[in-house]
Amino acid sequence: MKVDNCWANIDKKEGGLNSKVNIYFDENDTGANRSVKIRVSSRDGSVSEECTLVHKKKEQVVYRNKRQSALFTKEGCNPETEKGEELEYVVEAGKYTSIISQSDADDKAMKDIEQNGQNWVNEHGRCITILWYNVKKSKSFRKNDCDPDTEEGSLVTMTIGNFLLP
């Protein structure tokens, strides 16, 4: 049997009456239907029977990732006075696709999170001050509501310092 121009021809030397013909199609990933037309002719050349077999294209299923996210904390802040802001790194639904499976598309999104999440948060997050303090300061004050002709106001020194506010 020879296949030429989408026609299946049976060489008369290969078969006789009521011959069986097997037609095989390779995997069809072309995105188009393929067909073969079979004509059975009598000895005088007239067509006694005609048949067309169609191998339909394989429908391509495209899986898109579901929304994936993870929380990351900004790094590089002063641990004594600051804490890193916690932000959510998000890979929106449909950013990654797969023709293999849903889990393959979702795995691609998770790989994005693992590879880029922390760097994105370090770039966009803030260091938040968690500890406020002041330095020690002193100042002297004199009582000023005394009779200036008969009394002298007392001298008082006020000291403020080293307060920590969490």
N, C-alpha and C positions, 0 to 999 in steps of 0.2 A: 504494500500500500504506500502511495506517495501522497504527501500533502503539498499542494501547490496553490497559491493565491486563495487561501481559505476554502479550497475545494478538496474533498477527499476522493481520490480516484483509486479504484481497485483494478489492479492489473489482471487481465483475464487469465494470465498464467498462474496467478496465486489462488484462485478460488474457482468454485464450481457453483452449481445450483444450491440455493439455501446456505450460502457461506455466511459465517459469523464474522463480524467486523468489530473490533474493540477500539474505541477512540479514547485517548487519554489527554487530558489537559494538564499542563503544568500549573503551579500555583499562580493565581491571577492577582497580582498586585499592581496592575497597570492603571487601574482607575477607569478602565473601559470594559464593556462587554466584548467577549470574543465568541465567534460562532464558526461552525463548519456546516456546509451543505452537502448532503449525500444524495446522489441520483443513482437510481437503479435503472439500467437500460436493458432492453431486450437485444437479441442478436442482430436485429435489423437497425439498432441505434435509436429507436424511439424510447422516450422516457416512460417507464412503467410505474415508477414510484419515486417520490422526492421527499427528503426529510431534512430539516434544519435543526441542528442542536446548538443551543446557546449556553455558553458558560458565563454566568452573570459575574460582574465585577464584585470583588470582595468589598463589602462596606467597611470603610475605615472608621473605627470608633476612636475618637479623640477624647482622652480623659483630661480634665482640668483640675488643678489642685484646689482643695478647699482652703478657706482662710486659715492661716496658721500664725501664731504669735508666741512670743516669749518675753518675760520681764528681765531686764538687765539693769545693773546699778553702775552709775558713772564711776570710773576709776580715776585715780590721780589727785584726789582731794586730800587736804591736810587731816590726818586721822585724829588729831588732838582737838581741832576746832570745827571741822566740817564733816558732813556726810554727803555721799554722792546721791544725786537724784535717781529715782527708779523710774525708768521709762519702758514702754512696751514697743518692741520692734515687731512690725506687722508685714507679712507677705499676703497681699490681697488675693482673693479667690481668682483663679484663672490666669495668674501670672505665668505658671508653668504648665506644660502639657506633656502628655505621654500617649503613645499608641500601644503601650504594653499593658498598663493597668492603672487604676485609681491610686493605689498605694505608691506606685512609681512616681506619679505626678506629685503626690503629697510629700514623698521623700525628697524630691527636688526642692520643694519649698522649705522643708526642715533643714536641708543642707545650706540653703541661703541664710537661714536664721543663724545656724552654727558658725558660718564663715563671716557674716557681716554684722550680726546683731550687736555684739559688744563694741566694735569700732564705731558703729553709728551712734550708740548711746554715749560713748566717750566724747564724740564730736558735738552732739546736740544737747547733752545733759548739762546740768549745773551742779556746782558744789554749794551746798546749803550750810550756812553757819549754824552750828548747834551750841556754841559756847561763846558768851559775851563776857568780857571782863574789863576792868579799868585799872589804872595805875594809882598808887597811893598818893594822895594830895593832902596838904595841910594848909590852914589859913587861920590867922588870929583876928578876933573881932573884939571891940570894946563896947561895953554896954553904953548906949547913947541916950537913955531917957532920965539921966540923973540931973540934979540941979547943978549947973556948971559953976556956980559961985561957991557952993559948999561941999559938993561931992565929986568924986572921980569914979567913972564907971569901971567895973572890973574887966580884966582882960581874959578872954576865953579862946582857946585854940581848938578848932574843929579839924578832925582828921577823917578822911574817907579813903578807903582803898582796899584793893585785893578782893573785890566782890566777884563772884562767879555766878553767872546766870545761865542755867542750862536751858 
